[in-house]
């Protein structure tokens, strides 16, 4: 497959993007270096190993301007989201890469907690933000989408929880796109030692928008800190979704990362967890449901750098119609990471004879005292199970919905945020049709 022939986002467009922003010199220089990388890189093609199973020839980046380059569109609705969070510690709502509202509990602000638009957080940025933003947990040279994001990110959110502060209520970030626009939001999260927080992020396309998301996530979990992080991707099936998401977990830190991937026309997401400190732990709960001609590709990496680390990745996928999923997982263990316990698994449930699921688990182990396992399964709905349920008075669709919900139940049971668990179950159940 040839690379994309159109080359949007010229130097002139980029300089115009910079001229509309009032940012510190260090950030402007960092953006310019990333844009130079963008110009030097090609768009990914199926000649690249990571993109063999993901075809983006129908993606036309020239249709989408850089953030803020087009005038605001007439309101097509108010972002509301599907996560029914009764009470939150703070909430940020973003439309087309710009925050439209932001709240934070005053008592948390007094304790030094920061939850605000990342663009706003650059005013009087602390030294640690200057040092770590897009350096420790983001590689702008990875591919052209990563370089474009690093050069032109806009909006997003900053969450900082100081040492020893434990926040019981969740933070909520809702990002929306209007028709023909983009979301280049960047999320930066830093939990210091012994801190604890929950962050729920979800996406929404207003009016079934045709949009382009090019995003980035950086999660820094300090020593003995605990972060519960949720990404619920629910773009419309006319939105292109590309993202690089990475977490760094320090000694005895803990990360619970829940992924709900139901939306977008095509998604290509790189999800990495770096277990940097001794005894670092992470658990990833992944759910994907596809229909129509959707294509979702998730590439995961569990990177063990120090000893006694634990990683547990479980993905479950159900596919309808002519949709397709690609999951490629890797557990990488460095020589210093003795006594590692790593696990990865992806289970696929085929609800249509025309759907396709590719699962490629992998191991790269350079230590000799480890326990690492991986696996993948693919199957269809058992006709006997359908018959049994229908013989008890359920319609074929109701029976299929019950079976699919049961298939995902193992993942749901691992999610520690009840509202997230319920929202995922509802969203998947409403999409299930009869099996063929």
C-alpha positions, 0 to 999 in steps of 0.5 A: 500500500502506498503512503498517503500522498497528501501532505497537509499541515505545512510549515506556514500552517504550523507557524500560523497555529503558533502565532495564535497561541501565547506560550512560553519559549520552552514549549514553543521550541519543543513544538518546533522540534516535534514539527521537524520530526513530523516533516521528516516522517512518512504517514504509516503504511502497510509496509510497516510491521505495526500497520500491516493489518490496519489500512488508513488509505481512506483517511484524508488528513487534508480535510481537517485543519489544525486546532483553532484554525477554523471558526467555531461551529454552531452548537450541535448539542451539549456534551453529556457523556454516558458515565453517570457519575453522581458526584465528582471531585472535578470536571472538565468539558472540552469541545474541539480541543478547547476547554469550555468548562472546568470545576474543582472542589475547593477543598482539594484546591486548598490541598494543592490538587490541580485539575485544569485545562493543560493549556491553562496549566502552562501559566506559571508552570512548575519545574516538574511540568516543564521537565516532564511534559512530553519527555518521560512518557511520550515519544514524538518520534514514534510515528507521524501521528505522535509527532503531529500531536506533540507539535500541535496539541491543544487543550487537554487536561492536567491532573496533579495530586500532591504527596499523601493526598487521597481523593475519594471522588473521581475526576471527570474529563469529557472531550467532544468533537463537532462536525469537521473538526479535530481533538488534539487534547493532551492528558498529563497526570502526576500522582506524587508519593502515596497519593490516590485518585480516580480519573474517568475520561470519555469521548463524544461526537456531537451530532455524529460528527465527522472528526479527527482525534490525534491524542496523547496520554501521560500517566506518572504514578509515584512511589506507593501511589494508586491511580484508577484510570478509565478511557471510554472511547465513544466517538461516532463511526465517522471519526478517526482515532489515533492515540499514544498512551503511556503510564510510568509506575514507580516503586510499589505504585499501582495502576488500574487502567480500564479501556472501553473501546466502542466508537470511531470509524478506525482506531489505532492506539498504542498503550504502554505501561512502564513498570519502572520501580521495584514492586510496581503493579498494573492491571488493565481491563480492556473491552472492545465491541465493534459493528458495521465496518469499524476497525479497532487496533490496540497495541499494548506493551507491558515493560518491566524494568525493575524486579518484583513487578506485576502486570495483568492485561485482559482484553475481551472483544466482541465483533458484529457485521463486517467489523475487524479488531487487531490486538497486539500485545507484548510483555518485555522483561529487562535483565534487572526485572527478576521475579516479574509476574506478567500476564496478558490475554485477549478473548474474541467472540465472533457474532458474525461470519464476516467479522475478523479478529487478529490477536498477536500476543508476544514475550521478550524476556531477558531475565531468568527468574520470572513467571510470564504467560500469554494467550488468546482465544477466538470463538462463536456463540454456542447454538445450544446456549442460544436454543436453551435461552430461547426455550425459556422465553427469550427472543434470539436478540435477548438471548444473544445479549445475555450471552455477550454480557456474560462473556464480558462479565469477567472484565466488568468484575475487575473494574473497581468503579461501579458507574464505569462498570455499569456504563460499559455493560449498558453500552455493549448490551444496547449494541448487540443484535442477533448472531448469524 
